Amino acid sequence: MTKKTLVIDGMALLFRHFYATSFRNQFMYNEKNIPTNGIQGVVRHSLKLIETIQPTNVVMTWDMGRETVRNEWFKEYKANREAPPDEMIPQFDYVKEIIHDMGIYQLGITGYEADDIIGTLSTMNHDSDMTIVSGDRDLLQLLDNRNKIWLTKKGYTEYHQYTTDIFTGEYGITPAQFIDVKALMGDTSDGYPGVKGIGEKTALKLIQAHGSVDVLLESLGALTPSVRNKIENDLESLQISKKLAAIITDVPVPVDEYLQHSPYQVDTGHIDQVLTNHDLKISRKYLHSLNL
């Protein structure tokens, strides 16, 4: 039987579920007066994924602070992001405690983003089908014949599900070429500019036509004067943006630890006790609605 590995972008789910309820001031305080709205979303979402995919291995990845190697390359990287709300701050550590108690393996490495850990795990994935769940389109560059990307869409059950074929059919490029598209268009949420004046549609057309940023730069004479001028005026930005857009795939992941602890066997009785111990009533009720 083919093994199935589920990789969950924990931070993406935590932010998603925190903001899904916090705008209504529903912070779901437990008996210790700790807000748990984001945590309960992560727990319920993860349980539903486990029910749906029935993985043999599960790992949840985390960012480890704001500073990463990319800040050494470009000091403005993600510098435009606002500080999290007060109600969210205690949930960063508490969610990891709860996920640990549930027996799910977690991985975060200082200096790297969760995306980089996921990218590294995807290259190690030779003997199982891997489903990566996140809200981050940057991960689409990792698609291959073993790796699928599920981008969150609605609730716990609706996703934009991507395979290599689906991605190529939608975008008209390979997953690896998505790095070059991002280099041209930049990423406002990550704080790197790309080429000023070039958006996603133009970036996509340029890479569809030329294949890569390197070939594009060798073909500037074939471009319209407007596009050529934009690229020539932002060459330095284009180069650093390409470096920032590429997910790192050689993070020093503790391979033996990962192989030992990522296998996951559902124990609903244990999970029920964990949720009881942490006073997560909504998650506990949801657990009993699932077929695990």
LORO-434341 format. One record per atom (N, C-alpha, C, O): z, y, x. Coordinates in steps of 0.2 Angstrom, whole numbers, plus 2048, in hexadecimal, padded with zeros to 3 digits. Atoms other than C-alpha are relative to their C-alpha. Layout:
BEGIN
ZYX...
REM end
This chain:
BEGIN
8007FA8048008008008008068048048078098017FA7FC7FB8118078078047FF8098057F97FB7FC80180A81C80A7FE8077FE7F98097FF8017F980280C82D80280580480280B8038007FB7FC7FD81483B80A8008077FC7FA80A7FB7FF7F980381A84B8008038058048098048077FD7FA7FC81C85B80A8018067FB7FC8087F87FF7FA8058248698008028068048068068097FF7F97FD82487B8068068037FC8068067F77FA7FF80483687E8018018087FF80380A7FA7FF7F98018368918047FC8037FB7FD8077F78057FE8058278937F98037FF7F98028037F57FD80280682F88A7EB8078047FE8088067F97FA7FC8018408937ED7FE8077FE80180A7F98027FA8028388A47EC7FC8007F97FE8047F580480080682C89F7DE8057FF7FA8058037F57FB80180683B8997D38058057FF8088067FA7FB7FA8018478A77D77FD8057FC8008087F88037FA80483B8B47D17FD7FE7F97FC8027F58018028078368A97C28058027FB8048027F57FA7FF8048478AC7BB8048068018078097FD7FB7FA7FE84F8BB7C47FD8067FC80180B7FB8027F98038448C87BB8038007F98038067F67FC80080784E8C37AB80780080280B7FF7FD7F98017FE85E8C37B58037FA7FF8097F97FD7FD8068018608B17B38017FD8077FD7F980A7FE8037F98698AC7C48037FA8008047F78057FD80680187289D7BD8057FE8058057FA8097FB8017FC88289E7C68047FA7FF8057F87F97FC80680188C88E7C98078028008098088007F97FF80089E88C7C98038038068098068067FE7FC7FA8A08937DA7FD8078017FE80A8068027F98018988A37D47FA8018057F98068088068007FC88889F7DF7FA8007FC7F97FB7F78068018048778A37D77FC7FA8027FB7F98088038067FE86D8947D67F98007FD7F67FA7FC80680080485D8997CC7FA7FD8057F67F98038058037FC8518967DB8017F98027FD7F58037FF8067FE85A8877E17FF7FB7FA7FC7F57FC80180480585987F7D07F97FF7FF7F67F97FD8078018018478827CF7FD7FC8067F97F78048028047FB84487A7E08027F97FF7FE7F48007FE80680284E86B7DB7FC7FD7FB7FA7F77FB8048038058458687CB7F97FF8017F67FA8008078007FE83486C7D27FF7F98057FB7F68048008067FB83885F7E08007F97FC7FD7F57FE7FF80680483E8527D47F97FE7FC7F87F87FC80680180482E8547C97FB7FD8057F77F98038058027FC8238527D88017F98027FC7F58037FE8077FE82C8427DE7FE7FB7FA7FB7F67FB80280480682A83B7CC7F88008007F57FA7FE8078008018178407CC7FD7FC8057F87F88048038037FB81283B7DD8027F98027FF7F58057FD8067FE81E82D7E07FF7FF8087FC7F980A8018007F981E8307F38057FB80380A7F98017FC8047FC82482480080480480580A8028077FD7FC7FC82983280B8008087FE7FC80A7FA8007F980382F8448078038048068088028097FD7FB7FC8338538127FF8077FD7FA8097FB8007F980283786580E80080480680580480A8007FC7FA83387281A8028077FF80280A7F97FD7FA80183B88381D7FE8058067FD80380B8007FA7FB83889482680780080380C7FF7FF7F97FF7FD8468978328018078038018098098007F97FE8488AA8327FA8048007F48018008067FB80183C8B98327FC7FF8077F68008068038007F98388B88457FC7F98028007F48028038067FD82B8AC84B7FB8018067FB8078088057FF7FA81E8AA8597FB8057FE7F88098028057FC8028128B484F8028088017FE80C8027FE7F97FF81D8C48508008028087FF8078098017FF7F981B8C28637F98028017F78068068077FE7FF8088C38617FF8067FC7FA80A7FF8017FA8048098D18548068027FC8097FF7F87FA7FE8028188DB8518018017F88068017F68007FE8078138E083F8007FA7FB8007FB7F58018068048128CE8398067FF7FB80B7FF7FD7FB80080681B8CD82880580580080A8057FD7FB7FB8008248DD82C8008047FA8058087F98007FC80781F8E481B8047FD7FB8048007F57FD8048058298D78128078037FE80B8058037FA7FD8028388DE8088067FA8018047F48017FA80580084A8D680A8017FD7FA7FF8007F57FF80480784E8C97FD8068037FC80A8067FF7FA7FD8048598CE7EF8077FC8028077F78047F98037FE86C8CB7F18017F97FD8047F58007FF80680486C8BD7E47FC7FA8047FE7F48038048067FD85F8B37EF8037FE8068037F88087FE8027F98688B48008047FA8008037F68057FB8067FF8768A77FD7FC7FA7FE7FE7F480080480680286889B7F67FC7FD8067FB7F78058048027FA85F89A8078047FA8038007F48047FC8057FC86D88F80F8027FB7FB8027F57FC7FD8058058748877FF7FA7FB7FD7FC7F57FC8058048038638807F97FF7FA8057FE7F48048018057FB86287780A8067FB8008057F58017FB8048008738708087FF7FB7FA8017F57FB80180480586F8697F77FA7FB8017FB7F57FF8068047FF85E8627FC8027FA8058007F48047FD8057FB86785980B8047FB7FC8047F57FD7FB8048038748527FF7FC7FB7FB7FE7F57FA80480480486684B7F47FC7FB8047F97F68028038057FC85F8418037F98028027F67FE8058077FE7FE84F84B8068008038078048078088017FD7F984A84E8187FD8078007F98087FD8027F97FF84886081D7FF8028078027FF80C8027FE7F984086882C7FE8078007FA80A7FD8027F97FF84087A8328018018088067FE80B8007FF7F983D87F8448008078027FB80B8007FF7F97FE84389084B7F98028047F77FF8098067FD7FD83489B8507F97FE7FD7F48017FF8068028038288938458018007F88068007F68008008088238948328007F97FE7FE7F48018008068038248868267F87FE8007F77F88018078017FF8118878267FE7FC8067FA7F78068018037FA8118828388027F98017FF7F58037FD80780181C8738357FC7FC7FC7FA7F67FE80480380481186E8277FA7FE8047F77F88038068017FC8028708328007FA8057FC7F68067FF8057FB8098658408017F97FC7FE7F47FF7FF80680480F8588337F97FD7FE7F87F77FE8078038037FD85782C7FC7FD8067F87F98048048037FB7F685383D8037FA8037FF7F58067FD8067FF80284583F7FF7FB7FB8017F57FC8018048067FD83E82F7FA7FB8007F57FD7FE8068047FF7F382F8338007F97FC7FB7F67FB7FF8068047FA8218288028017F98057FC7F67FE7FF8077FE8298187FC8067FD7F980A8008027FB8037F783480B8058067FF80B8047FD7FB7FB8007FF84580C7FE8067FA7F98087FA8017FB8058018517FD80580680280B8058037FC7FA7FD8078638038008057FA7FB8077F77FF7FB80680F86E7F58028068028078078067FE7F97FE8108817F77FD8047FC7F98037F78047FB80480A8917F07FC8048057F98098038037FC7FA8028968017F97FE8017F87F88038078027FF7EF8968017FE7FF8087F97FB8098028017F97EF8978148007F88027FD7F68078008077FF7F38848147FA7FC7FF7F97F78018068038027E288080D7FC7FE8077F87FA8078038027FA7DC88081F8027F98037FE7F78087FE8067FD7E58708227FD7FA7FC7FE7F47FE8038058047DB8668157FC7FB8057F87FD8098058057FD7D385681C8007FA7FB8037FA7F68008068057D08448158067FD7FF8077F97FA7FA8038017E28408168058057FC80A8037F87FC7FA8037EA8518107FE8037FA7F88057FA8027FC8067EA8587FF80580680080B8068027FC7FB8017F18697FB8018027F87FC8027F57FF7FE8077F986D7EA8038078008098088037FE7F98017FB8807E78038017F98008007F47FC7FF8068088847DA7FC8057FB7F980A7FE8047FC80580088B7CA8058027FA8068087F97FB7FE80680D88A7BB8057FA8008037F58007FB80580181D8827B98017FB8058007FC80B7FF8067FB8218717C17FA7FB8007FA7F68048058058018118687BC7F98028017F47FE8028077FE7FF8028737BE7FE80380780280780A8027FE7F97F98767CF7F98018007F57FE7FD8078007FD7E987B7D78007FA8058027FB80B8008057FB7E686A7DF7F98008047F48008018058007FC7DB86A7EE7FF7FA8058047F78088028057FB7D285C7F87FB8048047F980A8028057FD7FC7C58608057FA8017FC7F78077FD8067FF8047B785D7F98018067FB7FC80A7FA7FE7FB8057BF8687EC7FF8078037FC80C8018007FA7FC7C28767F97F98028027F78088008077FF7FD7B08758007FC8027FA7F88077FA8047FF8067A98757EE8018077FE7FD80B7FB7FE7F98037B38857E97FE8068057FC80B8038017FA7FB7B188F7FA7FA8008047F88058068078007FC7A18898028018008077FC80180B7FE8007F87AA8878138047FA8018067F77FC7FB8057FF7B487A81B8078038018088098017F97FE8007C787B81B8028048078058098077FF7FC7F97C788082E7FD80780080080B8038047FA8007BB88E82A8048057FC80380B7FD7FC7FB8037C889681F80480480480680A8027FD7FC7FB7D189C82E7FC8068027FF80C8028047FA7FF7C28A78327FF8057FA7FF80B7FB8017FC8067C18AD82080780580080680B7FF7F97FD8007D48B282280080680580380B8058017FB7FA7D08BB8337FD8067FE7FF80B7FF8047FA8027C38C682B8048047FA80480A7FA7FD7FD8067CD8CA81A8078028028098077FE7F97FE7FF7DE8CB8228057FD7FA8027FA7F67FB8028057EE8C88188058057FF8098068037FB7FA8017F88D68118077FD7FF80C8018017F98028018078CB80C8037FE8078097FE8087FE8027FA8088C581E80080680580280680B8007F97FC8048D78257FB8008067FC80480A8058007FB7F58D38307F98037FC7F88007F78057FC8037E68DE82C7F97FD7FF7F57FF7FB8078038007D68D48307FB8068017FD80A8068057FA7FF7C78E082F8008047FA7FF8027F47FF7FB8057CA8F08257F98007FC7F48017FF8068008047BE8F08167FC7FA7FE7F87FA7FA8038068017BA8DE8168057FC7FC80A7FA7FE7FC8048047C18D48077FE7F98007FA7F78048018078007C18C28037F97FE7FE7F67F98028078028017B08C17FB7FB8018057F77FD8078057FF7FB7A78C98098027FC8067FD7F98097FE8057FB7B18BF8167FE7F97FF7FB7F68048028078027AD8AF80D7F88008017F57FB8048078007FF79A8B480D7FE8008077F97FC8098027FF7F979A8B881F8017F98047FD7F78087FF8077FD7A28A78247FB7FB7FD7F97F680180580480379789E8187F98008047F67FB8058067FE7FC7888A68218007FE8077FB7FC80A7FF8017F878E8A58338047FB8038037F98087FC8067FE79A89783480780280380C7FE8027FA7FE7FD7A78A083E8008078027FB80A8027FF7FA7FD7AE8B08457FC8018067F98068078038007FA7A78AC8567F98017FF7F58058038087FF8017958AA8507FF8067FC7F98097FE8017F98047978B98448008068067FB80A8058007FA7FB79B8C48537FA8008057F88058088078017FC78B8BD85C7FA8027FC7F58037FF8067FF8057818C284D8018077FC7FE8087F77FF7F98047878D48497FA8047FF7F98077FA8067FD8027758DA84A7FD7FE7FA7F98027F78038028067718D083B8038027FA8018017F47FC7FE80677E8D88307FE8077FE7FA80A8018017F980377D8E78258048058058098038077FD7FB7FB7818F782F8088017FD80C8028027F97FF8027918F98248057FB80280A7FC8057FC8067FE7988E88278018008088067FE80A8008007F97938E98398058058038098038087FC7FB7FD79C8F983C8087FF7FF80C8008037F98028027AC8F38338037FB8058087FB8087FE8057FB7AD8E483F80080380780580180A8007FD7FA7A98EE84E8068048018098058077FB7FB8007B68FA84A8077FD80080C8008027FA8048007C38EC8488007FA8038037F58018018077FC7BF8DF8558077FE8028087F88027F98027FE7D18DF85C8047FD7FA8077F87FB7FD8028067D88DD84B7FE7F97FD8027F57FB8038078027CC8CF8478037FA8048047F58017FE8057FB7D18C58568077FE7FF8097F87FF7F98028017E48C68538017FD7F98057F97F87FF8038067E28C38417FE7F97FF8017F57FC8028077FF7D98B38458057FC8038067F68007FA8047FD7E78AD8508068007FB8097FA7FB7FA8008057F48B28427FE7FB7FA8037F87F88028048067EA8A98358007F88018017F57FC8008077FE7E989883E8077FD80080C8008037F98048017F888C8398007FD8077FC7F98097FE8047FA8008858498017F97FE8047F77FA8008088017FE87284A8037FC8058027F68067FC8047FB80886E85980780280180A8038077F97FE8008198738558047FA8028037F58017FC8067FD82786985E8047FD7FA80A7FD7FA7FD80480582B85E84F8047FA8038017F78077FC8067FE8398518527FD7FA7FD7FF7F87F780480580382D84384F8047FA7FE8047F77F87FB80680283A83484F8048027FB8057FE7F67FB7FE80584683E8447FC8007F97FE7FD7F48058008068378418387FF7F97FD7FF7F87F780280780283282F8378067FC7FE8057F87F97FB8048028438298358038027F98057FE7F57FD7FD8058498358287FC8027FA7FE8037F48047FE80683A83981D7FF7FB7FB7FD7FD7F58008058058398288148058027FA80B8037FC7FC7FE80584082C8038007FB7FA7FB7F97F77FF8058058478207F68048047FA80A8067FC7FD7FC80584C8287E58077FC7FE8067F67FC7FA80380385E8257E08038057FB80780A7FD7FE7FB80686182E7CF80780180080A8067FE7F97FF80187382A7CF8038048058088088047FE7FC7FA8768327E07FE8077FE80280C7FF8027F980186C8417DB8048037FA8068097FB7FC7FD8058758437CB80780280280A8078007F97FE7FE8868437D47FF80680480480B8048017FA7FB87F8507E17FF8067FB80280B7FC8017FB80587985B7D28078027FD8088087FB7FA7FF80388A8597CA8058048058088088037FC7FD7FB89385D7DA7FF80880180380C8028027F97FE88A86E7DC7FF8047F97FD8097F98007FD80788B8727C97F98037FE7F88087FC8077FE8028788727C67FE7FD7FA7FB7F87FA80080380687986E7B47F87FF7FE7F67FA7FB8078008038678737B07FC7FB8047F77F78018038057FC8608687BE8027F97FE7FE7F57FE7FD80680286B85A7B97FD7FD7FA7FB7F87F980380280786485A7A77F97FF8027F67FA7FE8078017FF85285B7AE7FF7F98047FB7F68028008077FD85684C7B97FF7FA7FB7FB7F67FC7FF80580585A8427AA7FA8007FB7F97FB7F78068008048498477A27FA7FC8037F57FB8018058037FC83F83F7B08007F88008057F57FF8018087FF83982D7B38007FF8087FA7FE80A8008017F983F82B7C58027F98028037F7807
REM end
